């Protein structure tokens, strides 16, 4: 948005007002009060939704579970019935596409769609969500941050749009994160559950990011 004008010899052109951010000149935000909040006049708000590209479950020793397909498991059912032990999962997105869209943007809101297929109890359980930085499905489990967000589910086969910290979207934009982890360091069966993965149609995980640029 131009606030001043300059003549280029034939017409008047907008002359942007910039500010120095200690490394470069950037356009400041022009705002007005709408009675409840500040509207940014020189930026447009957008919403982008990204589908999961891959997902997998890993056993207690960190290796890929071989009989779970794209499904994501959390926790441990029992030592006898589940030889994979305490399970954790990873889910990734098309990071190149996300970063191209979010480049230079201010992240306003981040939401994760995660549908739980099963819980140990009919009354549901708790998902424990973190971040990872894997560009593609790794052969062994690792993640960048643990237990950034916990989400209570109240039933089996329940889908929730979970509001995530703004830092998740900023980390994706800035090449710090590429997806989310499901990890709990507890064998309490209230955490045992499974989630629909990347290959499961409309039930697959999704990221919805609201941003301004």
C-alpha positions as CSV (number, residue, x, y, z in Angstrom):
1,X,0.0,0.0,0.0
2,X,1.5,3.4,-1.0
3,X,1.3,6.3,1.3
4,X,3.4,8.8,-0.7
5,X,3.7,9.5,-4.4
6,X,6.6,10.2,-6.7
7,X,6.6,11.4,-10.3
8,X,8.5,9.2,-12.7
9,X,8.4,11.7,-15.5
10,X,5.0,10.8,-16.9
11,X,2.8,9.5,-14.0
12,X,2.7,9.5,-10.2
13,X,3.7,6.2,-8.6
14,X,3.1,4.9,-5.1
15,X,6.1,5.4,-2.9
16,X,6.1,2.6,-0.2
17,X,7.1,3.4,3.4
18,X,9.6,0.7,4.5
19,X,11.2,0.0,7.9
20,X,14.6,-1.6,8.7
21,X,14.3,-4.9,10.5
22,X,18.1,-5.1,11.3
23,X,18.8,-7.0,8.1
24,X,16.6,-5.6,5.3
25,X,14.0,-3.0,4.4
26,X,10.5,-4.5,4.8
27,X,7.0,-3.1,4.3
28,X,5.4,-2.4,7.7
29,X,1.9,-3.5,8.4
30,X,-0.8,-0.8,8.1
31,X,-3.6,-1.5,10.5
32,X,-7.0,-0.1,11.5
33,X,-9.2,-0.9,14.5
34,X,-12.5,-2.6,13.5
35,X,-14.0,-2.4,17.0
36,X,-12.8,-5.8,18.1
37,X,-9.4,-6.2,16.6
38,X,-6.8,-4.8,14.2
39,X,-7.3,-5.4,10.5
40,X,-4.2,-5.4,8.4
41,X,-4.8,-3.1,5.4
42,X,-1.8,-4.0,3.3
43,X,-1.9,-7.8,3.6
44,X,-4.4,-10.4,2.5
45,X,-5.4,-13.4,4.6
46,X,-5.5,-16.9,2.9
47,X,-6.2,-20.4,4.0
48,X,-4.3,-23.4,2.6
49,X,-5.1,-27.1,3.4
50,X,-2.4,-29.8,2.9
51,X,-3.1,-33.5,2.8
52,X,-0.7,-36.0,4.4
53,X,1.7,-37.6,1.9
54,X,3.0,-40.5,4.1
55,X,2.5,-42.0,7.6
56,X,3.9,-44.9,9.5
57,X,4.0,-46.7,12.9
58,X,7.3,-47.5,14.7
59,X,7.9,-50.1,17.4
60,X,9.5,-49.6,20.8
61,X,13.0,-50.1,19.3
62,X,12.4,-47.4,16.7
63,X,12.1,-49.6,13.6
64,X,9.1,-49.6,11.2
65,X,6.2,-51.7,12.1
66,X,5.7,-54.1,9.1
67,X,2.0,-54.9,9.4
68,X,0.2,-51.6,10.1
69,X,0.2,-50.1,6.6
70,X,-0.4,-46.3,6.7
71,X,-2.1,-46.4,10.1
72,X,-0.6,-44.6,13.0
73,X,-0.5,-46.3,16.5
74,X,0.2,-44.7,19.8
75,X,1.1,-46.5,23.0
76,X,1.0,-50.2,24.0
77,X,-1.9,-52.5,24.2
78,X,-0.2,-55.3,26.2
79,X,3.2,-57.0,26.1
80,X,1.6,-60.3,25.2
81,X,-0.8,-59.1,22.5
82,X,1.4,-56.5,20.9
83,X,5.0,-57.6,20.2
84,X,5.9,-54.1,18.9
85,X,5.8,-52.7,22.4
86,X,5.3,-49.0,23.0
87,X,4.5,-47.7,19.6
88,X,4.9,-44.2,18.1
89,X,4.1,-42.7,14.7
90,X,5.2,-40.1,12.1
91,X,3.2,-38.3,9.4
92,X,4.6,-36.1,6.7
93,X,3.4,-33.6,4.0
94,X,4.7,-32.2,0.7
95,X,7.1,-29.8,2.4
96,X,8.2,-28.2,-0.8
97,X,4.7,-27.2,-1.7
98,X,4.0,-25.9,1.8
99,X,7.1,-23.8,2.0
100,X,6.5,-22.3,-1.4
101,X,3.0,-21.2,-0.4
102,X,4.1,-20.0,3.1
103,X,7.3,-18.2,2.0
104,X,7.3,-14.7,3.4
105,X,3.9,-15.2,5.1
106,X,2.8,-14.4,8.6
107,X,1.2,-17.5,10.2
108,X,-2.1,-16.7,11.8
109,X,-3.5,-20.1,12.7
110,X,-2.6,-23.8,12.4
111,X,-5.1,-26.7,12.6
112,X,-4.4,-30.4,12.3
113,X,-7.2,-32.8,11.3
114,X,-6.6,-36.1,13.0
115,X,-9.2,-39.0,13.0
116,X,-8.8,-41.6,15.7
117,X,-9.9,-45.0,14.5
118,X,-9.6,-46.8,17.9
119,X,-8.9,-46.4,21.6
120,X,-8.5,-48.9,24.3
121,X,-11.6,-47.5,26.0
122,X,-14.9,-46.7,24.4
123,X,-14.7,-43.3,26.2
124,X,-11.7,-42.3,24.1
125,X,-8.1,-41.4,25.0
126,X,-5.5,-38.7,24.6
127,X,-3.3,-38.1,21.6
128,X,0.2,-36.7,22.3
129,X,1.5,-34.7,19.3
130,X,4.9,-33.4,18.5
131,X,6.9,-32.2,15.4
132,X,9.5,-33.9,13.1
133,X,11.7,-32.7,10.3
134,X,11.8,-35.7,8.0
135,X,11.4,-34.8,4.3
136,X,10.4,-38.4,3.6
137,X,9.4,-41.5,5.6
138,X,12.4,-42.5,7.7
139,X,13.4,-46.1,8.4
140,X,13.7,-45.4,12.2
141,X,11.7,-43.1,14.5
142,X,12.9,-39.7,15.6
143,X,11.3,-36.4,16.1
144,X,12.3,-32.8,16.9
145,X,9.8,-31.9,19.7
146,X,7.7,-34.1,22.0
147,X,4.3,-33.4,23.6
148,X,3.8,-30.0,22.1
149,X,0.1,-30.6,22.0
150,X,-2.2,-33.0,23.8
151,X,-5.7,-33.6,22.6
152,X,-8.5,-35.5,24.4
153,X,-10.8,-37.7,22.4
154,X,-14.1,-38.8,23.9
155,X,-15.0,-41.7,21.6
156,X,-13.7,-44.2,19.2
157,X,-13.7,-43.3,15.5
158,X,-13.7,-39.6,16.3
159,X,-12.3,-36.8,14.0
160,X,-11.1,-33.5,15.4
161,X,-9.6,-30.3,14.0
162,X,-6.9,-29.6,16.6
163,X,-5.6,-26.1,16.9
164,X,-1.8,-26.3,17.0
165,X,0.7,-23.7,18.1
166,X,1.6,-21.0,15.7
167,X,5.2,-22.1,15.9
168,X,4.4,-25.3,14.0
169,X,3.4,-23.3,10.9
170,X,6.4,-21.0,11.3
171,X,8.6,-24.0,11.6
172,X,7.2,-25.5,8.4
173,X,7.6,-22.1,6.6
174,X,11.2,-21.8,7.9
175,X,12.3,-25.4,6.9
176,X,12.5,-26.4,10.6
177,X,9.6,-28.9,10.6
178,X,8.0,-31.1,7.9
179,X,5.2,-32.9,9.8
180,X,4.0,-34.2,13.1
181,X,4.7,-37.1,15.4
182,X,2.5,-39.1,17.7
183,X,4.6,-40.1,20.7
184,X,3.9,-41.0,24.3
185,X,6.4,-42.3,26.8
186,X,3.8,-44.3,28.8
187,X,2.4,-47.8,28.7
188,X,-0.8,-46.6,30.4
189,X,-3.6,-48.1,28.2
190,X,-5.5,-44.8,28.2
191,X,-3.0,-43.6,25.6
192,X,-3.3,-46.7,23.4
193,X,-5.0,-45.9,20.1
194,X,-4.8,-45.9,16.4
195,X,-5.3,-43.1,13.8
196,X,-6.1,-43.0,10.1
197,X,-3.1,-42.5,7.9
198,X,-2.1,-40.9,4.7
199,X,-3.5,-43.6,2.4
200,X,-7.0,-43.5,3.9
201,X,-9.0,-41.1,1.7
202,X,-11.1,-38.5,3.4
203,X,-10.0,-39.7,6.8
204,X,-6.3,-38.9,6.2
205,X,-4.6,-36.3,8.3
206,X,-4.6,-32.7,7.0
207,X,-3.0,-29.4,7.9
208,X,-5.0,-26.2,7.5
209,X,-2.9,-23.1,7.8
210,X,-4.3,-19.5,7.8
211,X,-1.7,-17.0,6.8
212,X,-1.3,-13.4,5.7
213,X,1.0,-12.0,3.0
